[in-house]
Amino acid sequence: MIAALFISLLFFFIINIPIGIAIALSSIVAIMIQGDIPFIIVVQKMFTATDSFPLMAVPFFILSGSLMEYGGISRRLVDFAYSIVGNASGGLALVAIIASLFFGAISGSAAATVAAIGGILIPAMIKRGYDTNYSTAVSASAGTLGVMIPPSIPLVIYGVLTGVSVGALFIGGIVPGILVGITLMVVGYRIARERGYKGDEKPDIRKILKAFKEAVFALLMPVIILGGIYGAVFTPTEASVVAVVYGFIVGFFVYRELKLKDIKDIMVDSVVSTAVIMFIIATASVFGWVLASEQIPQVIAGGILSISINPVVILALINILLLFIGTFMETIAAIIIVVPVLLPIVTQIGVDPLHFGLIVVVNLAVGMITPPLGVCLFVGCSIAKITLEDISKAILPFLVAMIVDILIITYIPAVSTFLPKALGM
């Protein structure tokens, strides 16, 4: 049954079947081979997996990100970041990373962050003489911040799956997200200096204040969301609804760039994205149930623990596994399938589930910029009109830097847990 599960899944991947459908079909193949499991179990598990109040945060965070993008938020975030670092060597590259940090705190999605910020800055960087591959690599790697900086859709999924507080995960993601952002800026700056990418005029306090005034409503979004969650004003799910209302008000009444004619496109995009994510969640739950019914998590746990009981070694093995899986599998599906297998192992060696959640998400985020299936690479390449082969070499310095960040986050738990513990979460 398990052999059929994984062989069929690999086959469906090879013939390029979409991830959600591939997972569903491979689960059905395994159940058919087992023979005595009624097919109604597939429907029951899919329904149960999506029948969750916390999961309602997913469509609302997606919708709020779309409202912000159409409402002119991304452009104002870019202008604000440019007013601060536009004078540095490779200033536009630094702008891409800083603006992605800000936008990630609004959208919760890596692909959306690359599309919104990269859509503005990749053409601008190319126009200013930056290498096309470098420009795309910077924007694609910066897009991964969208799933680290709260709110983060993968962190919502992890929280629902494990019972860890989504609010605590959001708070815990702040420092790792900033750490990765700073690392990417260091790498981007160093490459820019070597290539002679010059900045513009020196920062002007009046321009900074003007850009800040324009972007202040966008910058207030994460403050409202996280402040409301920590202040027990609303739950993370309710915060997502607040984000939608706030995004509409800012885009329509304050910036006046959001038009009624845009609502249809926004709703369609949000519904399609939500449907894809929820279908993956539903089918991955069936896949996970098949694994659990055959006690595969226990077998894998026993196998890893038989190699070593040293936490350093076990976490290194888990990081390698997560990096490999993140390269080939969609993030949400990977979380639903892998976390139930790995969480019992890490809890046995004393790893905080909150800390482990950040390890998982950051590893899988790196998968988003790892060839051949990194989703952020595909988005960036479509904007720059280049091939995956073109960007593969340019992305390597950023990949290496993020792997170093993974090691820091893995072996220094306080990076993820300090803020939640300080805030009593």
Secondary structure, DSSP 8 states (H G I E B T S, - for coil): -HHHHHHHHHHHHHTT--HHHHHHHHHHHHHHHH-SS-THHHHHHHHHHH--SGGGHHHHHHHHHHHHHHTTHHHHHHHHHHHHHTTSTTHHHHHHHHHHHHHHHHH--HHHHIIIIIHHHHHHHHHTT--HHHHHHHHHHHHGGGGTSSS-HHHHHHHHHH---HHHHHHHTHHHHHHHHHHHHHHHHHHHHHHT----S---HHHHHHHHHHHHHHHHHHHHHHHHHHTTSS-HHHHHHHHHHHHHHIIIIIS----HHHHHHHHHHHHHHHHHHHHHHHHHHHHHHHHHHTTHHHHHHHHHHHH---HHHHHHHHHHHHHHHHHHS-HHHHHHHHHHHHHHHHHHTT--HHHHHHHHHHHHHHHTTSTTT-HHHHHHHHHHT--HHHHHHHTHHHHHHHHHHHHHHHH-THHHHHHHHHTT-
